[in-house]
Amino acid sequence: MLPKGFLQGGPLLAGLVFALSMPAFDAVADTSPPGSTGVTVADPAVPRPPGTPCAVQLYSDDTFADFSTHPYTYAPPEGCGTRWSKVVLEADFSVTAGRQFDRTAEIWLDGVNLYYGTTQEPSATVSPSWHVERDLTDYSALLRQAGNGQVILGNVVNDTYTGVLHGSARLLFYPATAAAPAPRVPDAVLPLGSDPVGDATLLDDGNSKLSRSLDLPRNVERAYLDVFAQSQNADEFWYTCVPDQYAARVQECGGGNFREAEVSIDGQPAGVAPVYPWIYTGGIDPYLWRPTPGVQALNFMPYRVDLTPFAGVLSDGNPHEVALSVAGAHHYFLASASLLLYLDPHASRVVGGIVKNTLAGQPPTPTIGDTLVTDADGNVSGDITTGLSRHFVIEGYANTSHGRVNTRVEQTVGFDDTQSFTIDAATYRQVTDQTTSVDSVSQSRVGRFVTSELRQSLRYPLHLDYSFQTTDDGNYIQATLLHQGYTNDSDHRLLGRTIYAAKVSNTVDASDTLDFDANFSVIGHSNQQNMQSFAFHDSLGGCYRKDVASVGGVVTTNAEGMGCPNGQNQVWWFSHPDGSPDGGNSLLGW
């Protein structure tokens, strides 16, 4: 028999009953019609429960033309209660036509990140506008109290860079109802950064860290860390770099191409977060991303690290340093992390400890190899390979009001990269094939009963074929062919049985050829094509599918619902079709 109180009043049963009896809702996405030149994406919107939300405007039509921060004050919605079935951030951005770089955009509240992404580059004739959303239900504890926030969107406007950015954002709160009950959410949301209002932290190399010493409640029973790690500066194109010993030979950036975020508690390895190879809308060739940007370029998804094995340690009444670094960082990464804590409502103190940690002693040191050959004429050909695979188990226990809970996090994290080169007097060609993978199982056990289990499998594939050639007339062409993907398969289990499973797939395929004159000035481009496919389905019948395509920067296809029942997109309000972190709270109540 499970200890009394384990299911905490039965939200599991309630969630399943309503999930199976309520209708599904459309996940409305971008609706740019064929012929459009505006930003066009296949990503789903955050699905909503029924009912009218309460709205809180964070800022409205702010202008971003310099590097000043934009503060705002926040107050919870009046007359909307303090428990919500869903909280959604909606943000809208635009940039005037002209010349402008892609810029990093961040929204913060009391040091906690609410949104992280980059902007769309404009053209001389197109002024892009775009809409992003983020599910912030798990941040409800933060949003129950008034606070101070700021928007960071640094921009330069002058005679050369003329595009002016504008933006607005609001929070929508959906009151809990019998049909859409409030999920169990973290009781505390704590930032790691030092800025009390909020800002990303610069990590210049692998030894730099984002850290904070925290005095935590003494009744922590679960803990998670939401992580963003964004490449910048010399590290923007880290996925094409090579180890230093090869850099001059193949005319590439040094520092290697392995990147991984490392999480530690009091200096002890506590988890890892894969780094996604985001490509911004000015990356490689700006025409690749008009009108469809790369995967998540406008709206990064955080990676959630399960720190629950450390719940007993974090509850011991002593201050604890929680830290984040990026292995391989080579000038530099910007990092943000938020600690999410679930507290035992029926105990003033939780006691526990770590019983196993095999991640300790496994440094993130990849294996390097090559088949490079340089011939008598100085031509270079061959591959440089980088690989790393680690399997680890972290186990801990916590004595809670519902018994001794043993938590085990088991992961296999992999990184496999091949850089292939063909370099001669007329051609420079580099082909990047890279896959980052994570296979994980987070399992909680009371006695001999496996009470909850989350299985997750992520894949970040990247294929980039880049060629720069001299033409017969002394000019140059740059041809780029790119495939970028994101898959996230999850399986929630209770007492050994699958309760809910979901699959997310997001791919972008793009190509273009740039023409340069003898002075390396762009004189035109050709053969631009872009296609994004986004698919989601779950074990309760939820289904979303959208495909968008363009040729020459003009939308040619915008199709929804292919392969879904009745050819229509329908997803449940509690689901996460965008691939955002999902602990099962809305459905399972744990």
C-alpha positions as CSV (number, residue, x, y, z in Angstrom):
1,M,0.0,0.0,0.0
2,L,1.2,3.5,-0.8
3,P,1.8,5.8,2.2
4,K,-1.2,7.9,3.0
5,G,-1.2,11.3,1.3
6,F,1.1,10.3,-1.5
7,L,-1.4,11.3,-4.2
8,Q,-2.1,14.6,-2.3
9,G,-5.9,14.6,-2.5
10,G,-6.4,12.8,-5.8
11,P,-5.4,15.3,-8.5
12,L,-4.3,12.3,-10.6
13,L,-7.8,10.9,-10.9
14,A,-9.4,14.3,-11.4
15,G,-6.9,15.2,-14.1
16,L,-7.5,12.0,-16.0
17,V,-11.3,12.2,-15.7
18,F,-11.4,15.7,-17.1
19,A,-8.7,14.9,-19.7
20,L,-10.8,12.2,-21.2
21,S,-14.1,14.0,-21.0
22,M,-13.2,17.5,-22.2
23,P,-12.9,18.5,-25.9
24,A,-9.5,19.3,-27.3
25,F,-8.5,22.8,-28.5
26,D,-6.8,24.1,-31.5
27,A,-3.2,25.2,-31.1
28,V,-3.5,28.2,-33.4
29,A,-0.2,29.0,-35.2
30,D,1.0,31.5,-37.7
31,T,-1.5,31.9,-40.6
32,S,0.7,33.6,-43.2
33,P,-1.0,32.8,-46.6
34,P,0.8,31.8,-49.8
35,G,2.3,34.9,-51.3
36,S,3.3,36.4,-47.9
37,T,6.8,37.7,-47.2
38,G,6.2,38.1,-43.5
39,V,7.6,35.9,-40.8
40,T,6.1,32.4,-41.2
41,V,6.5,29.5,-38.8
42,A,5.0,26.1,-38.2
43,D,5.3,26.2,-34.4
44,P,2.1,25.7,-32.4
45,A,0.8,28.3,-30.0
46,V,0.4,27.4,-26.3
47,P,-3.0,25.5,-26.0
48,R,-5.5,27.1,-23.6
49,P,-8.2,25.8,-21.3
50,P,-11.8,27.0,-21.8
51,G,-12.8,30.3,-20.2
52,T,-11.8,34.0,-20.4
53,P,-8.4,34.8,-19.0
54,C,-7.3,37.7,-16.9
55,A,-4.7,39.8,-18.7
56,V,-1.8,41.8,-17.3
57,Q,0.2,44.0,-19.6
58,L,3.9,44.0,-18.9
59,Y,4.9,46.6,-21.4
60,S,3.3,48.1,-24.5
61,D,4.8,49.2,-27.8
62,D,8.3,49.9,-26.4
63,T,10.9,51.1,-28.9
64,F,14.3,49.5,-28.9
65,A,17.0,51.6,-30.5
66,D,19.9,51.4,-28.1
67,F,21.3,49.2,-25.3
68,S,19.3,50.6,-22.4
69,T,17.2,48.3,-20.4
70,H,13.4,48.8,-20.3
71,P,12.0,48.4,-16.8
72,Y,8.4,47.6,-16.0
73,T,6.4,47.0,-12.8
74,Y,4.3,43.9,-12.3
75,A,1.2,43.2,-10.1
76,P,-0.9,40.0,-10.2
77,P,-4.3,40.2,-11.8
78,E,-7.1,41.4,-9.6
79,G,-10.1,39.3,-9.0
80,C,-8.6,36.3,-10.7
81,G,-7.6,34.2,-7.6
82,T,-4.1,32.9,-7.0
83,R,-4.5,29.4,-8.6
84,W,-4.6,29.2,-12.3
85,S,-5.1,26.3,-14.7
86,K,-2.7,28.0,-17.1
87,V,-0.5,31.1,-17.4
88,V,0.7,32.1,-20.8
89,L,3.1,34.8,-21.9
90,E,2.3,36.5,-25.2
91,A,4.9,38.8,-26.8
92,D,4.9,40.6,-30.1
93,F,7.8,42.1,-31.9
94,S,8.4,44.0,-35.1
95,V,11.3,45.7,-36.9
96,T,11.1,48.5,-39.5
97,A,12.4,47.8,-43.0
98,G,16.1,48.5,-43.6
99,R,19.3,47.0,-42.4
100,Q,19.7,45.5,-39.0
101,F,21.4,42.6,-37.2
102,D,19.5,39.8,-35.4
103,R,19.3,40.8,-31.7
104,T,18.9,38.9,-28.5
105,A,15.6,39.5,-26.7
106,E,14.9,38.7,-23.0
107,I,12.1,39.4,-20.6
108,W,12.8,39.2,-16.8
109,L,10.8,39.4,-13.6
110,D,12.6,39.6,-10.2
111,G,15.6,37.9,-11.7
112,V,13.7,35.1,-13.3
113,N,13.7,34.7,-17.1
114,L,10.2,34.7,-18.7
115,Y,11.3,34.7,-22.3
116,Y,14.5,34.3,-24.2
117,G,15.0,34.4,-28.0
118,T,16.4,36.4,-30.9
119,T,14.8,38.7,-33.5
120,Q,14.1,38.4,-37.2
121,E,16.4,40.5,-39.5
122,P,14.5,42.9,-41.8
123,S,15.2,43.5,-45.5
124,A,15.2,46.8,-47.4
125,T,11.5,46.3,-48.3
126,V,10.1,43.9,-45.6
127,S,9.3,45.0,-42.1
128,P,8.9,41.7,-40.2
129,S,6.6,41.2,-37.2
130,W,6.2,38.1,-35.2
131,H,4.4,36.6,-32.2
132,V,5.8,34.3,-29.5
133,E,4.3,32.5,-26.5
134,R,5.6,30.6,-23.5
135,D,3.8,28.4,-21.0
136,L,4.6,29.9,-17.6
137,T,2.2,27.9,-15.5
138,D,5.1,26.3,-13.6
139,Y,6.2,29.9,-12.6
140,S,2.9,30.6,-10.9
141,A,4.6,31.1,-7.5
142,L,6.6,33.9,-8.9
143,L,3.6,35.5,-10.5
144,R,1.4,35.6,-7.3
145,Q,3.4,38.5,-6.0
146,A,4.1,42.0,-7.3
147,G,7.6,42.6,-8.6
148,N,9.9,44.5,-10.9
149,G,10.9,43.4,-14.4
150,Q,12.8,44.5,-17.4
151,V,13.1,43.9,-21.1
152,I,16.6,43.6,-22.6
153,L,16.8,44.0,-26.3
154,G,20.0,45.8,-27.2
155,N,20.0,47.5,-30.6
156,V,22.0,49.9,-32.7
157,V,20.3,52.5,-34.9
158,N,22.4,54.8,-37.0
159,D,23.0,55.7,-40.7
160,T,24.1,52.1,-41.4
161,Y,21.8,50.0,-39.2
162,T,18.4,51.6,-39.6
163,G,16.0,48.9,-38.4
164,V,14.1,50.0,-35.2
165,L,12.6,47.3,-33.0
166,H,9.3,47.5,-31.2
167,G,7.6,45.1,-28.8
168,S,4.8,44.5,-26.4
169,A,4.1,41.6,-23.9
170,R,1.3,40.5,-21.6
171,L,0.5,37.6,-19.3
172,L,-2.8,35.7,-19.5
173,F,-4.1,33.9,-16.4
174,Y,-6.8,31.2,-16.8
175,P,-8.6,30.8,-13.5
176,A,-8.9,27.3,-12.3
177,T,-12.3,25.6,-12.8
178,A,-13.8,22.2,-12.2
179,A,-13.3,21.5,-15.9
180,A,-9.7,22.8,-15.9
181,P,-8.3,22.4,-12.4
182,A,-5.0,24.1,-11.3
183,P,-2.1,21.7,-11.6
184,R,0.4,21.3,-8.8
185,V,3.1,23.8,-9.5
186,P,6.5,24.5,-7.9
187,D,6.2,26.3,-4.6
188,A,9.2,28.5,-5.2
189,V,11.0,29.8,-8.3
190,L,14.5,31.2,-7.7
191,P,16.9,32.7,-10.1
192,L,20.6,31.9,-10.1
193,G,21.7,35.2,-11.6
194,S,23.0,38.1,-9.4
195,D,20.8,40.8,-11.0
196,P,17.7,41.3,-8.8
197,V,15.6,42.3,-11.8
198,G,17.2,40.0,-14.3
199,D,20.0,39.6,-16.9
200,A,21.9,36.8,-18.5
201,T,25.3,35.9,-17.2
202,L,28.4,35.9,-19.5
203,L,30.3,32.6,-19.4
204,D,33.6,33.3,-21.2
205,D,35.1,29.8,-21.0
206,G,34.5,26.4,-19.5
207,N,35.7,27.6,-16.1
208,S,33.2,30.5,-15.9
209,K,30.0,29.8,-14.0
210,L,26.6,31.2,-13.2
211,S,26.1,30.5,-9.6
212,R,24.3,31.5,-6.5
213,S,24.5,30.5,-2.8
214,L,20.9,29.8,-1.6
215,D,19.3,29.4,1.8
216,L,16.5,27.1,0.9
217,P,13.4,25.9,2.8
218,R,13.9,22.8,4.9
219,N,11.1,20.8,3.3
220,V,12.2,20.5,-0.4
221,E,10.9,17.2,-1.9
222,R,11.5,17.9,-5.6
223,A,13.8,20.3,-7.4
224,Y,14.4,21.2,-11.1
225,L,16.6,23.7,-13.0
226,D,15.4,25.4,-16.2
227,V,18.5,26.2,-18.3
228,F,19.2,28.5,-21.2
229,A,22.7,28.6,-22.8
230,Q,23.0,30.9,-25.8
231,S,26.2,31.1,-27.9
232,Q,27.5,34.5,-28.7
233,N,30.5,36.4,-30.1
234,A,33.3,34.0,-31.3
235,D,31.1,31.1,-30.1
236,E,28.1,31.9,-32.3
237,F,29.1,29.3,-34.8
238,W,30.5,26.8,-32.3
239,Y,29.0,23.9,-34.2
240,T,31.4,24.4,-37.1
241,C,34.5,25.0,-35.0
242,V,37.4,22.5,-34.8
243,P,40.0,21.7,-32.1
244,D,42.8,24.3,-31.9
245,Q,45.4,22.0,-33.5
246,Y,43.4,21.9,-36.7
247,A,42.1,25.5,-36.9
248,A,44.8,27.0,-39.1
249,R,45.0,23.9,-41.4
250,V,41.3,24.0,-42.3
251,Q,40.8,27.7,-41.9
252,E,38.1,27.4,-39.2
253,C,37.4,28.7,-35.7
254,G,39.2,26.9,-32.9
255,G,38.0,25.7,-29.5
256,G,36.4,22.6,-30.8
257,N,32.7,21.9,-31.4
258,F,31.6,20.2,-28.2
259,R,29.4,22.3,-25.9
260,E,27.4,21.1,-22.9
261,A,26.0,22.8,-19.9
262,E,27.1,21.4,-16.6
263,V,25.1,21.7,-13.4
264,S,26.7,21.4,-9.9
265,I,25.6,21.6,-6.3
266,D,28.3,22.6,-3.9
267,G,30.8,21.7,-6.5
268,Q,29.5,18.2,-7.0
269,P,28.2,17.3,-10.5
270,A,24.5,17.2,-10.4
271,G,23.3,17.1,-14.0
272,V,23.9,18.1,-17.6
273,A,21.9,20.2,-20.1
274,P,22.5,19.8,-23.9
275,V,23.2,22.9,-25.9
276,Y,21.0,23.4,-28.9
277,P,22.7,24.7,-32.1
278,W,20.4,27.7,-32.6
279,I,21.1,29.6,-35.8
280,Y,19.9,33.2,-35.7
281,T,18.4,34.9,-38.7
282,G,21.6,36.6,-39.7
283,G,23.5,33.3,-39.4
284,I,25.5,31.9,-42.4
285,D,23.3,33.5,-45.0
286,P,20.3,35.8,-44.0
287,Y,18.3,34.8,-47.0
288,L,18.1,31.2,-45.6
289,W,15.7,32.5,-42.9
290,R,13.3,34.7,-44.9
291,P,10.5,34.2,-44.2
292,T,11.0,31.2,-41.9
293,P,13.7,31.2,-39.2
294,G,15.7,28.3,-37.9
295,V,14.4,25.9,-35.2
296,Q,13.4,27.9,-32.1
297,A,15.5,30.9,-33.3
298,L,12.7,33.4,-32.2
299,N,11.7,31.5,-29.1
300,F,14.2,29.3,-27.2
301,M,13.0,26.4,-25.2
302,P,14.6,25.8,-21.8
303,Y,16.0,22.5,-20.9
304,R,14.9,21.2,-17.5
305,V,17.4,19.3,-15.3
306,D,16.0,17.0,-12.6
307,L,17.8,17.7,-9.4
308,T,15.3,15.8,-7.2
309,P,17.9,13.3,-5.9
310,F,19.4,16.3,-4.1
311,A,16.1,17.2,-2.3
312,G,17.3,15.9,1.1
313,V,20.7,17.7,0.7
314,L,19.0,21.0,-0.2
315,S,16.8,20.7,2.8
316,D,19.5,20.5,5.5
317,G,19.4,24.1,6.5
318,N,22.8,25.0,5.2
319,P,23.4,27.4,2.3
320,H,24.0,25.6,-1.0
321,E,25.7,26.8,-4.2
322,V,23.8,25.9,-7.3
323,A,26.0,26.6,-10.4
324,L,25.9,26.3,-14.2
325,S,28.9,26.3,-16.6
326,V,29.3,25.5,-20.3
327,A,31.9,22.8,-21.1
328,G,33.9,24.0,-24.2
329,A,32.7,27.6,-24.1
330,H,35.2,29.6,-26.1
331,H,34.3,33.3,-25.8
332,Y,31.4,33.2,-25.1
333,F,27.9,32.0,-23.9
334,L,25.1,33.9,-22.2
335,A,23.4,31.8,-19.5
336,S,20.2,31.9,-17.5
337,A,18.9,29.4,-15.0
338,S,15.9,29.2,-12.7
339,L,15.5,26.8,-9.7
340,L,12.0,25.3,-9.3
341,L,11.2,23.8,-5.8
342,Y,8.3,21.6,-4.7
343,L,7.9,21.7,-0.9
344,D,6.3,19.0,1.3
345,P,3.1,20.7,2.5
346,H,2.8,18.4,5.5
347,A,6.3,18.5,6.9
348,S,8.4,21.3,8.2
349,R,11.6,19.4,7.6
350,V,12.8,16.8,5.0
351,V,15.9,14.8,5.7
352,G,17.9,12.9,3.1
353,G,21.0,12.5,1.1
354,I,22.8,11.3,-2.0
355,V,23.5,7.5,-2.1
356,K,25.0,7.3,-5.6
357,N,26.5,9.7,-8.2
358,T,28.4,8.2,-11.1
359,L,28.4,11.5,-13.0
360,A,31.2,12.6,-10.6
361,G,34.5,11.4,-12.0
362,Q,33.2,11.6,-15.6
363,P,34.6,14.9,-17.0
364,P,33.1,16.1,-20.3
365,T,36.2,15.3,-22.3
366,P,35.5,14.4,-25.9
367,T,37.5,12.0,-28.1
368,I,39.1,13.7,-31.1
369,G,40.2,12.0,-34.4
370,D,40.9,12.9,-38.0
371,T,41.6,11.5,-41.5
372,L,42.9,14.8,-42.9
373,V,45.3,14.6,-45.8
374,T,47.3,17.5,-47.3
375,D,48.7,16.8,-50.8
376,A,51.8,18.2,-52.5
377,D,49.8,21.2,-53.8
378,G,48.6,22.1,-50.3
379,N,45.0,20.9,-50.9
380,V,43.3,19.6,-47.8
381,S,40.7,16.8,-47.6
382,G,39.3,14.5,-44.9
383,D,37.3,14.5,-41.7
384,I,37.7,15.7,-38.1
385,T,35.6,13.8,-35.6
386,T,34.5,14.6,-32.1
387,G,32.6,12.2,-29.9
388,L,31.5,11.8,-26.3
389,S,29.1,9.5,-24.6
390,R,28.4,9.3,-20.9
391,H,26.0,7.1,-18.9
392,F,25.4,8.1,-15.3
393,V,23.1,7.5,-12.4
394,I,22.3,9.9,-9.5
395,E,20.3,8.5,-6.7
396,G,19.1,10.2,-3.5
397,Y,16.5,9.8,-0.8
398,A,14.2,12.1,1.1
399,N,12.2,11.3,4.2
400,T,8.9,13.1,3.6
401,S,5.5,13.2,5.2
402,H,4.4,10.4,2.8
403,G,7.3,8.2,3.5
404,R,10.9,7.7,2.3
405,V,11.0,8.7,-1.3
406,N,14.0,7.3,-3.3
407,T,14.7,9.2,-6.6
408,R,16.9,7.9,-9.3
409,V,17.9,9.9,-12.4
410,E,19.6,7.8,-15.1
411,Q,20.9,9.4,-18.3
412,T,22.9,8.6,-21.4
413,V,24.1,11.8,-23.1
414,G,25.8,11.7,-26.4
415,F,27.6,14.0,-28.8
416,D,28.7,12.9,-32.3
417,D,30.2,15.4,-34.8
418,T,32.0,15.0,-38.1
419,Q,33.5,18.0,-39.9
420,S,34.4,17.1,-43.5
421,F,36.6,19.4,-45.6
422,T,37.5,19.8,-49.3
423,I,39.9,22.7,-49.7
424,D,41.8,23.7,-52.8
425,A,42.6,26.9,-54.8
426,A,39.1,27.3,-56.1
427,T,36.9,25.7,-53.5
428,Y,36.4,25.7,-49.7
429,R,33.7,23.2,-48.7
430,Q,32.8,22.2,-45.1
431,V,30.1,19.7,-44.3
432,T,29.0,19.5,-40.6
433,D,27.1,16.4,-39.4
434,Q,26.3,16.7,-35.7
435,T,23.9,15.0,-33.3
436,T,23.4,15.7,-29.6
437,S,21.3,13.1,-27.8
438,V,19.8,12.6,-24.3
439,D,18.0,9.5,-23.1
440,S,16.8,9.8,-19.5
441,V,14.7,8.2,-16.9
442,S,13.6,10.0,-13.7
443,Q,12.1,7.6,-11.3
444,S,10.6,8.0,-7.8
445,R,10.0,5.0,-5.5
446,V,8.3,4.6,-2.2
447,G,9.3,1.2,-0.7
448,R,9.1,-1.2,-3.6
449,F,6.5,0.8,-5.5
450,V,7.7,2.9,-8.5
451,T,5.3,5.8,-7.9
452,S,6.2,8.0,-10.8
453,E,8.5,7.8,-13.8
454,L,9.3,10.2,-16.7
455,R,11.2,8.8,-19.7
456,Q,12.5,11.2,-22.2
457,S,14.5,11.0,-25.4
458,L,15.8,14.1,-27.2
459,R,17.7,14.5,-30.4
460,Y,19.3,17.6,-31.9
461,P,20.5,16.8,-35.4
462,L,22.3,19.3,-37.6
463,H,23.5,18.9,-41.2
464,L,25.3,21.9,-42.8
465,D,26.8,21.8,-46.2
466,Y,28.7,25.0,-46.9
467,S,30.7,25.7,-50.1
468,F,32.6,28.9,-51.2
469,Q,33.9,28.8,-54.7
470,T,35.7,31.1,-57.2
471,T,33.9,31.5,-60.5
472,D,35.4,31.7,-64.0
473,D,34.8,35.5,-64.1
474,G,36.8,36.1,-60.9
475,N,33.7,36.4,-58.7
476,Y,32.5,34.1,-55.9
477,I,29.5,32.0,-54.9
478,Q,28.5,30.7,-51.5
479,A,26.1,27.8,-51.5
480,T,24.5,26.6,-48.3
481,L,22.3,23.6,-47.7
482,L,21.1,23.0,-44.1
483,H,18.9,20.6,-42.1
484,Q,18.1,21.4,-38.5
485,G,16.0,19.2,-36.2
486,Y,14.5,18.8,-32.7
487,T,12.7,15.8,-31.4
488,N,11.4,15.2,-27.9
489,D,9.7,12.0,-26.9
490,S,8.3,11.7,-23.4
491,D,6.5,8.9,-21.5
492,H,4.9,9.5,-18.1
493,R,4.3,6.4,-16.0
494,L,2.6,5.7,-12.7
495,L,3.1,2.4,-10.9
496,G,4.8,1.0,-14.0
497,R,2.0,1.9,-16.4
498,T,2.1,4.6,-19.1
499,I,-0.4,7.3,-18.2
500,Y,0.6,9.8,-20.9
501,A,3.1,9.9,-23.8
502,A,3.9,12.6,-26.3
503,K,6.1,13.1,-29.3
504,V,7.4,16.4,-30.7
505,S,9.2,16.9,-34.0
506,N,10.4,20.2,-35.5
507,T,12.6,20.3,-38.6
508,V,13.8,23.2,-40.9
509,D,15.4,22.6,-44.3
510,A,16.9,25.6,-46.0
511,S,19.1,26.4,-49.0
512,D,20.4,29.5,-50.8
513,T,23.3,30.6,-53.1
514,L,24.9,34.0,-52.5
515,D,26.8,35.8,-55.3
516,F,29.8,38.0,-54.5
517,D,31.9,40.3,-56.7
518,A,35.7,40.4,-56.6
519,N,35.6,42.6,-53.6
520,F,33.4,40.1,-51.6
521,S,30.4,42.4,-51.8
522,V,27.0,40.6,-52.1
523,I,25.6,41.3,-55.6
524,G,22.6,38.9,-55.5
525,H,21.3,35.4,-54.5
526,S,19.5,32.6,-56.1
527,N,17.8,29.2,-55.5
528,Q,16.4,30.2,-52.0
529,Q,14.1,27.6,-50.6
530,N,12.9,26.9,-47.0
531,M,10.6,24.4,-45.4
532,Q,9.6,23.8,-41.8
533,S,7.6,20.8,-40.6
534,F,6.2,20.6,-37.0
535,A,4.4,17.6,-35.7
536,F,3.0,16.6,-32.3
537,H,0.8,13.8,-31.1
538,D,0.1,12.2,-27.7
539,S,-1.5,9.1,-26.3
540,L,-4.8,10.9,-25.6
541,G,-5.5,11.6,-29.3
542,G,-4.0,15.1,-29.3
543,C,-2.6,15.9,-32.8
544,Y,-0.9,18.9,-34.4
545,R,0.8,19.1,-37.8
546,K,1.8,22.1,-39.8
547,D,4.1,22.5,-42.9
548,V,5.3,25.8,-44.3
549,A,7.5,26.4,-47.3
550,S,8.9,29.3,-49.3
551,V,10.7,29.9,-52.5
552,G,12.6,33.2,-53.1
553,G,11.5,34.5,-49.7
554,V,7.8,34.1,-50.6
555,V,5.5,31.6,-48.9
556,T,4.3,28.9,-51.2
557,T,2.8,26.4,-48.7
558,N,1.0,26.8,-45.4
559,A,-0.8,23.6,-44.6
560,E,-2.3,22.4,-41.3
561,G,-3.7,19.2,-39.9
562,M,-2.3,16.7,-42.4
563,G,-2.4,13.2,-40.8
564,C,-4.5,14.4,-37.8
565,P,-8.1,13.1,-37.4
566,N,-10.4,14.8,-39.8
567,G,-7.4,16.7,-41.1
568,Q,-7.6,19.1,-38.1
569,N,-5.2,20.1,-35.4
570,Q,-6.6,19.4,-31.9
571,V,-4.6,19.3,-28.7
572,W,-5.5,19.1,-25.1
573,W,-5.2,22.4,-23.1
574,F,-2.7,20.8,-20.6
575,S,-0.4,19.5,-23.3
576,H,3.0,20.9,-24.4
577,P,3.0,20.6,-28.2
578,D,5.8,23.2,-28.5
579,G,8.3,20.9,-26.6
580,S,8.5,23.0,-23.5
581,P,9.3,21.3,-20.2
582,D,6.5,19.1,-19.0
583,G,6.7,17.4,-15.6
584,G,3.2,15.9,-16.0
585,N,1.8,18.4,-13.5
586,S,-1.3,19.5,-15.4
587,L,-2.4,15.9,-16.1
588,L,-1.0,13.8,-13.3
589,G,-0.9,16.2,-10.4
590,W,2.6,15.2,-9.2
